[in-house]
Amino acid sequence: MSDNNLRLQVILNAVDKLTRPFRSAQANSKELATAIQQSRARLKELDAKAGRIDGFRKASAQLAVTGNSLKAAREEAAKLATQFSATNRPTAAQARLLEQAKNRVTELQSKYNGLRQSVQRQRLVLNEAGLDTKKLSSAQRELRQNADETRQALDRQQKSLKRLGEQQARMNAVRDQYSRRLEVRDRIAGAGATTTAAGVAMGAPVVAAVKSYASMEDAMKGVAKQINGLRDDNGNRTKQFYDMQDAIKAASEQLPMENGAIDYAALVEGGARMGVTNQDDPYEEQKRDLLAFASTAAKAATAFELPADELAEGLGKIAQLYKVPTRNIEQLGDALNYLDDNAMSKGGDIINVLQRMG
């Protein structure tokens, strides 16, 4: 074997030894991502089953109450009909009462029929899902246990991903140091520098994936602190949490920012913290208003070249100080953008002045 081939073989062996942990980390990160996705899907399925059981029980209770009311209404109508027939000269008031009683029976009968059909449909859906309506209590206990186990598994998976990120950071430090040594040696040896660089670069996708996931997790923690209903009383994530997270990711693709969905989440968090929405409003209304605010702030942040969280806080303060309704925040952003384009001051300075004047 020639000297050049020997040096190249040594370099290739070193690259393989260096990149083996990165290949392993990359495989582990993919497995964890798949496991987390499966756990979330499982949790969503369990929540849906629990919701169907609750719906069936409520409909059954309403059916029972309506059935009792219908029975009482029929008895009352029959009583009035008997009195009406036994009277030689029924009065108009008696006729009116009898008619009202009959109408009441008709109304309750229609409601009862609708509820009965609903209960039958829901029973069929539950049976198809493997849930015996005669054993709902045990089914609920089993669902609750499965949901708790799935949440625990999801928590373990997320912690594992965090540890993988920390491990990746440590490997990066070793990789960088080793890379510098190899580059020096390659320059001296005159061969293999390109091979080394290619091998070292293999760890980059894993770093980006882990960092992006961890950063989005942290961003959503901030959002959940500001919006009621994203976590339950035990601190577990609710369906609204994942719905808001998906909405933020989708919106961030329409208005790309430097850090993508992470910056967009910061805008949503900032809007909620500054009181853009009323915490007592329904979740869907809060989500709509916060996403609208974040979209306006995203455009302004890009135009003014300001950090997302700083812009969200400033825009939220101005909206509060000048009593700007949420539906008009987009017009506020347009006005600030116009001033930024046509005045001597930059957008950030204009926002600061407006806050001081307010």
GIRACOR-V679779 format. One record per residue. N is the residue number from 1. PHI is phi in degrees with one decimal (none if undefined). Layout:
<<N | PHI> <N | PHI>>
//
This chain:
<<1 | none> <2 | -68.9> <3 | -61.2> <4 | -62.6> <5 | -64.7> <6 | -64.4> <7 | -62.7> <8 | -63.4> <9 | -65.3> <10 | -61.8> <11 | -64.6> <12 | -62.2> <13 | -64.7> <14 | -66.2> <15 | -62.6> <16 | -63.2> <17 | -65.0> <18 | -71.1> <19 | -84.6> <20 | -57.7> <21 | -62.2> <22 | -68.7> <23 | -63.5> <24 | -64.7> <25 | -64.3> <26 | -63.9> <27 | -64.2> <28 | -63.5> <29 | -65.6> <30 | -66.3> <31 | -63.3> <32 | -65.1> <33 | -61.6> <34 | -65.2> <35 | -63.8> <36 | -64.5> <37 | -62.4> <38 | -66.5> <39 | -63.9> <40 | -66.0> <41 | -64.4> <42 | -63.1> <43 | -64.0> <44 | -63.4> <45 | -65.1> <46 | -64.9> <47 | -62.7> <48 | -65.3> <49 | -64.3> <50 | -61.8> <51 | -65.2> <52 | -66.8> <53 | -65.0> <54 | -60.0> <55 | -63.4> <56 | -64.9> <57 | -65.2> <58 | -64.3> <59 | -64.3> <60 | -65.4> <61 | -64.7> <62 | -63.1> <63 | -63.5> <64 | -64.7> <65 | -62.7> <66 | -64.9> <67 | -62.2> <68 | -65.6> <69 | -64.2> <70 | -64.1> <71 | -61.4> <72 | -64.3> <73 | -66.0> <74 | -63.8> <75 | -63.3> <76 | -65.9> <77 | -64.9> <78 | -65.5> <79 | -62.8> <80 | -65.6> <81 | -65.4> <82 | -64.4> <83 | -62.7> <84 | -64.1> <85 | -69.5> <86 | -79.9> <87 | -93.1> <88 | -64.2> <89 | -127.1> <90 | -61.5> <91 | -83.5> <92 | -63.9> <93 | -63.9> <94 | -63.8> <95 | -62.9> <96 | -66.0> <97 | -63.1> <98 | -64.1> <99 | -63.8> <100 | -62.8> <101 | -64.7> <102 | -64.8> <103 | -63.1> <104 | -63.1> <105 | -62.6> <106 | -61.1> <107 | -63.5> <108 | -67.6> <109 | -62.9> <110 | -63.6> <111 | -63.6> <112 | -62.9> <113 | -62.5> <114 | -63.8> <115 | -65.7> <116 | -63.3> <117 | -64.3> <118 | -62.9> <119 | -62.7> <120 | -63.5> <121 | -64.0> <122 | -65.7> <123 | -62.9> <124 | -63.8> <125 | -62.4> <126 | -64.5> <127 | -63.0> <128 | -65.9> <129 | -86.1> <130 | 83.2> <131 | -109.9> <132 | -81.9> <133 | -67.1> <134 | -86.1> <135 | -131.3> <136 | -67.8> <137 | -62.1> <138 | -67.5> <139 | -64.4> <140 | -65.5> <141 | -62.3> <142 | -65.6> <143 | -62.3> <144 | -62.5> <145 | -64.9> <146 | -63.3> <147 | -65.6> <148 | -62.9> <149 | -64.7> <150 | -67.0> <151 | -63.1> <152 | -64.4> <153 | -62.9> <154 | -63.3> <155 | -63.7> <156 | -63.3> <157 | -63.8> <158 | -68.1> <159 | -65.9> <160 | -63.3> <161 | -64.6> <162 | -64.5> <163 | -63.1> <164 | -62.3> <165 | -63.1> <166 | -65.1> <167 | -62.8> <168 | -61.6> <169 | -63.1> <170 | -65.3> <171 | -65.9> <172 | -60.1> <173 | -61.7> <174 | -65.3> <175 | -61.0> <176 | -63.4> <177 | -64.4> <178 | -65.7> <179 | -62.0> <180 | -61.9> <181 | -64.8> <182 | -64.1> <183 | -63.4> <184 | -62.9> <185 | -65.6> <186 | -64.8> <187 | -65.0> <188 | -70.6> <189 | -74.1> <190 | 81.6> <191 | -155.2> <192 | 88.6> <193 | -62.8> <194 | -64.1> <195 | -62.4> <196 | -60.7> <197 | -61.1> <198 | -64.7> <199 | -66.8> <200 | -61.9> <201 | -68.7> <202 | -64.2> <203 | -76.8> <204 | -60.0> <205 | -60.4> <206 | -66.4> <207 | -58.8> <208 | -62.7> <209 | -64.1> <210 | -66.0> <211 | -63.7> <212 | -63.1> <213 | -63.9> <214 | -63.1> <215 | -65.8> <216 | -66.3> <217 | -61.0> <218 | -64.0> <219 | -62.7> <220 | -71.2> <221 | -61.5> <222 | -64.3> <223 | -63.4> <224 | -64.4> <225 | -69.3> <226 | -97.0> <227 | -118.8> <228 | -66.0> <229 | 95.1> <230 | -81.2> <231 | -132.3> <232 | -85.2> <233 | -63.3> <234 | -92.7> <235 | 85.2> <236 | -81.6> <237 | -71.6> <238 | -100.5> <239 | -61.8> <240 | -63.8> <241 | -60.1> <242 | -69.6> <243 | -63.8> <244 | -65.0> <245 | -61.3> <246 | -64.2> <247 | -64.7> <248 | -64.2> <249 | -62.7> <250 | -64.6> <251 | -66.3> <252 | -65.9> <253 | -73.9> <254 | -80.4> <255 | -127.1> <256 | -58.3> <257 | -124.2> <258 | -56.6> <259 | -107.2> <260 | 60.2> <261 | -64.3> <262 | -64.8> <263 | -64.5> <264 | -64.4> <265 | -63.0> <266 | -63.3> <267 | -67.0> <268 | -63.1> <269 | -60.9> <270 | -62.4> <271 | -62.1> <272 | -65.9> <273 | -65.9> <274 | -87.2> <275 | 77.9> <276 | -62.0> <277 | -118.5> <278 | -94.2> <279 | -61.3> <280 | -84.9> <281 | -69.6> <282 | -57.3> <283 | -55.1> <284 | -62.4> <285 | -69.4> <286 | -62.6> <287 | -61.4> <288 | -59.2> <289 | -68.8> <290 | -68.3> <291 | -68.3> <292 | -64.3> <293 | -61.5> <294 | -63.2> <295 | -63.9> <296 | -63.4> <297 | -64.9> <298 | -63.4> <299 | -62.9> <300 | -67.6> <301 | -61.1> <302 | -68.8> <303 | -67.0> <304 | -88.9> <305 | 58.3> <306 | -114.9> <307 | -59.3> <308 | -58.3> <309 | -67.1> <310 | -66.0> <311 | -64.6> <312 | -61.4> <313 | -65.0> <314 | -64.1> <315 | -65.2> <316 | -64.4> <317 | -64.0> <318 | -63.2> <319 | -60.0> <320 | -70.9> <321 | -62.2> <322 | -101.9> <323 | 54.9> <324 | -84.0> <325 | -61.6> <326 | -55.8> <327 | -67.5> <328 | -105.1> <329 | -65.3> <330 | -62.5> <331 | -64.9> <332 | -62.1> <333 | -61.5> <334 | -63.3> <335 | -65.1> <336 | -64.2> <337 | -64.7> <338 | -62.9> <339 | -63.1> <340 | -62.5> <341 | -77.7> <342 | -113.1> <343 | -108.6> <344 | -77.1> <345 | -92.7> <346 | -84.7> <347 | -56.6> <348 | -62.4> <349 | -66.4> <350 | -62.1> <351 | -61.9> <352 | -62.2> <353 | -63.7> <354 | -61.4> <355 | -67.4> <356 | -67.9> <357 | -68.0> <358 | -70.5>>
//
